[in-house]
Amino acid sequence: MNAIHDLGGMHGFGAIDAERNEPPFHEAWEGRAGGILEVMTFPAGFTVDRFRYLRETLRPALYLTQTYYEQWIYIAEQALLESGMISAEELARGKTQTPKRDDAMRSDAVWGFLHDRTHSGRDVSDTPRFAIGQRVRADNMQPTGHTRLPRYARGKTGNIVSHHGAHVLPDASAHGKGDMPQHLYTVRFAARELWGDRANPRDSVHLDLWESYLESA
């Protein structure tokens, strides 16, 4: 979507302060937050794409000031509300009145769920529109919902370097529209194509992009 959540290629946020030997979690609650999101599944379709879209509904001021796992807690709350498992009043109280459903994942099913998930690859009858080596241009789209085409690459030209078969289209999956699979390609963009002559001429960026994002250049 076109919002602060698409930070790729944006300037003015300063250097990234990398922490040497950073642990997976800084607090115990962060690990619990990560675990909750990993096993949340709902009939409405809580996919990784829906996860990303819910994160993009955070108000810009919160998105820029909350920590990574604080954002995950927000996503869990929104998913629980969407599924009807809790009400807004129960969320505010921090306690449910009566169980809404009894289909939550049991502890003995977690390991299998985490290690045997369905891959995003799908079979389609359509032949791919683009070939490896072909020059393509990324669509200059202005979406209001979720997409995996970053703003900095829209309208830019690159070359197909890989074809990965067909995969679930995130733009559809994020909004409960089903898989709508499309062919997926890796496209190489020269850094100067993306950011102008001040970029290093030896640098490039590789993006995995779905077929509907692209046109022949």
Long-range contacts (C-beta under 8 A, 24 or more apart in sequence): 1-56, 1-143, 1-144, 1-145, 1-146, 1-147, 2-142, 2-143, 2-144, 2-151, 3-56, 3-60, 4-60, 4-63, 4-64, 5-55, 5-56, 5-58, 5-60, 5-63, 6-150, 6-151, 8-150, 8-151, 8-152, 9-150, 9-151, 9-152, 9-194, 9-195, 25-69, 29-69, 30-68, 30-69, 33-69, 33-72, 33-73, 33-76, 34-69, 34-72, 36-72, 36-76, 37-72, 37-75, 37-76, 38-114, 39-105, 39-110, 39-113, 39-114, 40-76, 40-79, 41-105, 41-113, 42-79, 42-82, 42-83, 42-85, 43-83, 44-82, 44-83, 44-176, 45-173, 45-176, 46-79, 46-83, 47-168, 47-173, 47-174, 49-146, 49-168, 49-170, 49-171, 49-173, 49-174, 50-79, 50-173, 50-174, 50-175, 50-176, 51-75, 51-79, 52-146, 52-170, 52-174, 53-145, 53-146, 53-174, 53-175, 54-78, 54-79, 56-146, 120-167, 120-168, 121-164, 121-165, 121-166, 121-167, 122-166, 122-167, 122-168, 122-179, 122-181, 123-166, 124-166, 124-181, 124-182, 124-183, 126-166, 126-183, 128-163, 128-183, 128-185, 128-211, 129-183, 129-211, 129-214, 130-160, 130-163, 130-183, 130-185, 130-211, 130-214, 130-216, 131-160, 131-163, 132-160, 132-161, 132-162, 132-163, 133-159, 133-160, 133-161, 134-159, 134-160, 134-216, 135-159, 135-216, 135-217, 136-160, 136-185, 136-187, 136-214, 136-215, 136-216, 136-217, 137-214, 137-215, 137-216, 137-217, 138-187, 138-209, 138-213, 138-214, 139-212, 139-213, 139-214, 139-215, 141-213, 143-171, 145-171, 145-174, 145-175, 146-170, 146-171, 146-174, 146-175, 147-171, 147-213, 148-208, 148-209, 148-210, 148-213, 149-209, 149-210, 149-213, 150-207, 152-194, 152-195, 153-189, 153-194, 153-205, 153-207, 153-209, 156-189, 156-193, 156-194, 157-189, 157-193, 157-217, 158-187, 158-188, 158-189, 158-190, 158-193, 158-207, 159-187, 159-188, 160-185, 160-186, 160-187, 161-186, 161-187, 161-188, 161-206, 162-186, 164-208, 167-210, 169-210, 169-212, 170-210, 171-210, 171-212, 182-210, 182-211, 182-212, 183-210, 183-211, 184-208, 184-209, 184-210, 184-211, 185-209, 185-210, 185-211, 185-214, 187-214
